[in-house]
Amino acid sequence: MTGGAQGGNIIIDGRFELLQRLGGGGMGLVWRARDLMLQREVALKEVRSPDPAVYGADPGEAHVVRERVLREAQALARLQHPNVVTIHHIVDSPELAHPWLVMELVTGGSLDGRLDRGPLTVPEAVRIARGVLGALRAAHAAGIQHRDVKPANVLMREDGTPVLTDFGIAALEASPGLTATGMLIGSPEYMAPERIHGREGDPASDLWSLGLMLYVGLEGRNPLRRDSTIATIAAVAEAKVPPPVRSGALAPVLSALLVKEPERRPGAGQLDAMLAQVESGNAADTGGFAYTRQFADRTPADAGTGPVANPYDQHTIQTKRRTRVGAYTVSGVAALATCLTMVYLVHHAAKAANHTANQHGGGLSHSSTTADSPLVPAVNESSQPADSRPTDDQPSQSGKTLLTPDGVRGVIAKVLKVSGGTRIVAMTVYPDHASFDVVKKDDPTVFDTYLYSDGKAKFSRKGEALDKGEPALDPTAINWDALPALIKDGTASLGVKKPTLTYVIVDSDIISHVPEMRFYVTDDYRGAYIAADLKGKVTRREPAS
């Protein structure tokens, strides 16, 4: 769909009327649309490859991409996280060239638009960071990496809640056909350096992007953006991030994240603990991530004794619309030329890239720090090793986990009492909180979402209509006595040695509608799950890779 700014009377799948184009990029257009069946407005996104040649030249590859997108959307639809945009429906028809995702319409603008009005305050940044981090943790636990965390992909609800959207790149990134065409998917200026060097599959890459997004929001500029895509890629690969000077208590947190080596970044649980400390007004406890300034405290001999120049003068703060660098595509001879250029830039132009960083910094060469001597974390030999890090997602030893037969039954009883319903579409139970899609008592064709935490259940938001054939499940009829054995089996067999997050999901397959329960176990790097029927009989395992 490539129509004008107004959708006219175009109706998708006989149900969704396109009203207005909201935006879009390499992954497809996003429209404001009206659901004619439920009479509500939604966001409708056409998901397609950013390389049209994939569809025209290789129908087989187009099918692979389509299936991958659908699997990704199905996984995201099951996340049920308040900071992940809700996917209501998937439209996939032979009559349509591409799949369409029917999503929650978030009306509070984007973080990108918020930054047009000026830099974030530290409290704003912490709130946004913890929300986006929560979304990433949920996605990583399900085996999904975002790969394009940036201000334009963080939407804001009217109450200020940040919502992470546009996970399409996560599905398309692994396509061998896209790799063969020389496609670099994502926004280079927010891309983690290891991805530039070809290292994929590390959740720490999303944390780098989150850190750089916060840096941009607080400092008012992206220190790695250059005048061309090639120069930006070179800067990401080799140039160093200048130390933050306007980030207050978040400065050490940003410095912990923005290191080139992903293994030296804090894990998601550690990062959330740091952010929580800043949010409470305390200094972030960086634990084993001790910081050392490796900047030479030197001033050019001819600098005199005048005041040190501010590396972020008033002209550096960007309050106008920032130029976005989209998907960058090369093929054939152009791809070869680009690869040769990249080799030269990466291996021979680091000094020039750092010089450019000085120029964009508004006079860094006159400050007490230099761009070629970054603020980096130094490994504290006396600190605890990474494998002995505390599991921030688990309840304390003195607390009680909900992941027991009695714990789950207690949650179910409270949620059903508050909702008035007796049937659910899906439920997710973590050690200390839970989410339920409860079928409405007075209308069995729709459901609402309820949350449970701190011993209380409450209404969260209106849901949607059940899909045709989607079963309504009685959560009290599930054999919860089988849960301990399922957890024990999954913990022992899935290959996640030191889990930082565990949870249980009950729902039905989006295609076959067969209900099942799944126990997930994850650490900071990988996720896995074991599935069983509602009587507790194991049906399959998806171990960590």
VENHUWO-V47245 format. One record per run of one state. SS is the DSSP state (alpha for helix, beta for strand, coil for the rest). FROM is the first residue (numbers start at 1). TO is the last residue. If there is no record, write none. Layout:
[[SS:FROM:TO] [SS:FROM:TO]]
//
This chain:
[[coil:1:5] [beta:6:6] [coil:7:10] [beta:11:12] [coil:13:15] [beta:16:25] [coil:26:27] [beta:28:35] [coil:36:39] [beta:40:47] [coil:48:52] [alpha:53:57] [coil:58:58] [alpha:59:77] [coil:78:83] [beta:84:84] [coil:85:86] [beta:87:91] [coil:92:98] [beta:99:103] [coil:104:109] [beta:110:110] [alpha:111:115] [coil:116:121] [alpha:122:141] [coil:142:150] [alpha:151:153] [beta:154:156] [coil:157:161] [beta:162:164] [coil:165:167] [alpha:168:172] [coil:173:175] [alpha:176:180] [coil:181:183] [beta:184:184] [coil:185:187] [alpha:188:190] [coil:191:192] [alpha:193:196] [coil:197:203] [alpha:204:219] [coil:220:228] [alpha:229:238] [coil:239:247] [alpha:248:257] [coil:258:261] [alpha:262:264] [coil:265:267] [alpha:268:279] [coil:280:288] [beta:289:293] [coil:294:300] [alpha:301:303] [coil:304:327] [beta:328:328] [coil:329:331] [alpha:332:348] [coil:349:349] [alpha:350:360] [coil:361:363] [alpha:364:366] [coil:367:374] [beta:375:379] [coil:380:385] [alpha:386:388] [coil:389:404] [alpha:405:419] [coil:420:423] [beta:424:430] [coil:431:432] [beta:433:440] [coil:441:442] [beta:443:453] [coil:454:455] [beta:456:465] [coil:466:472] [beta:473:473] [coil:474:474] [alpha:475:477] [coil:478:479] [alpha:480:493] [coil:494:500] [beta:501:508] [coil:509:514] [beta:515:522] [coil:523:526] [beta:527:532] [coil:533:537] [beta:538:542] [coil:543:545]]
//
